[in-house]
Amino acid sequence: MAQLLSRVLVHIIFSTKERFAFLVDIELRKRIHAYLAQVFNEHDSPADEVGGTEDHVHILCLLSRNHAMSEIIKKAKANSSGWVKTQRGLLSKFEWQGGCGAFSIHQSQIDQVTKYIKGQVEHHRRRTFQEEYLDFLREYQIPYDERYLWR
């Protein structure tokens, strides 16, 4: 095959199952973000930024030329979920939601999106995850059925 040259940036968002606040502990949250970044990096989809709050994550990464995005996300969720469950107490019930959102961004938006991801804790003092996610879906004109968004 001829050489494939591309640089497609993707902003991925997903939450914990039913948005349960599993990731309250800041150190655990940092570790899960690092774990997710590692999975994306290992699948030729370098994560530029991973962040979030106690109930969801944002990942800014390059779209892999060698692996389907859906497969990378599936592996990232499964592997990180399995790791979190090995921690303690209530974390043994940890799950990610079934779906996720993936939104393309332009090269010129990297700094803006990175800042947005880093500012999640502050941002969510004013807005809920649900409000934020619905705004993304509307902005990107993605049709959805709200009955299935939060599972």
N, C-alpha and C positions, 0 to 999 in steps of 0.2 A: 504494500500500500504506500502511496505517496505520503510525504510528511504532512502531518496535521498540526497547523499552527493555530493556537487559540488562547484566549485569556478571558474566560467567562467567570464573573464574580457572582456569588450567590449568598443571600442572607437567609439563613434557615432559622425557623422558630418552632419550638415545640414545648409542651408543658408536661408536668407530671400528671398521672392519671387523676382525673377529676380536679386538677389543680391543687391537689393536697400539698401542703407546705412541708415536704420532706426535707428540703435543703435549707433549713433555718440556720444550721451551724455554718458559719462563714468559712472555716477551714475545710470542712467537708465540701462545701460549694466550690471552693478553689480547686480542690482535688478532682472533683467530677468534671470541672471545666477543662483541667489539664488532661484528664483521661479522654474526654471527647476529642480534644485537639489532637491527641496522639493517634486515635483511631482514624481521623480524617487524614492526617499526615501520612500514615501508613498505607493509605489507599489513593495516593497521588492526588489528594485534594487538600493542599495545605491550608490550615486554618489560620487566618490572620488575626482573628479575635474571637474569643468565646467568653460569654458572660451571661448574667441573668440574676434572678432572685430565688426566693425559696420555692417557687413553683413552676419556673420555666427557664429555658435557655435560648440564647441567640448565638448563632455561629456565622461568622463571615469567612467564607472560604473560596478557593478557586474550584471550579468544576473540573473534575478529573477527566482526562481524555481516555483513560483506560478502564474505568469502572463506572457503572450506572449510579447516579446519585441516590436512587431509591435503595440500592444495595448497601451503599456506604452508610446511609442514615439508619437502615435496619441493623447493620452490624454495630454501629455506634450506640444505638439504643440498647440492643441486647447485651453487648459486652459491658457497658457502663452500668446497666441495671443489675446484672449479675454481680458486678463488683460492689455496688452499693449494698446489696442484700447481705454481703459478708460482713458488713459493719456491725452495728449493735442495735438492740431493741426494736423499735418501731420500723427501722430501716429494712428489716427482713421482709416487709410488705411493699417495698418500693416498686413502682412501675412508672413508665412513661406513658403518655397518651398514645392512642393507636396511630394517629395521623400527625401531620406537620405541615408547615407552610414553607415554601421555598420561593424567594423573590430575587429576580435579577437586579443587579445594580450596575451603574456606570462607573468606570474607572475614576471619574471626577468625584464620586460620592464616597470613596473609601474613608477619607478622614471623618466625614460627617457620620457615616454608619459606625465606624470604630468608636467615636465619641459617644454615640447613642448607646451602643452596647455597654461601654464602660460606665455609663450613667444610669443603668437600669434601676438600681436601688432608689436613687433620688427620683427618677422618673415615675416610679410606681408608688410614690407617696401621694401623687396627684391623680393617677389613672390606674384602673385595674388592667390586668392582663387581657381580660375579655374585650374591653374597650380598645386597647391597643391592637389586638389581633384583628378585630372586625374592621378597624381603620385600614390596616394593611390590605385586607381582602377587597375592600371598597376601592382603595387607591389603585390597586393593580387590576381592578375589574374582574375579580375571580368569583364566579357564581358559587354559592354554597347553600347547604341546608343546615341551619343552626342546630337541628336535632342531632347531628352527627359530629359537630365541631368539638365538643368538650369531652369526648370519651377517651 
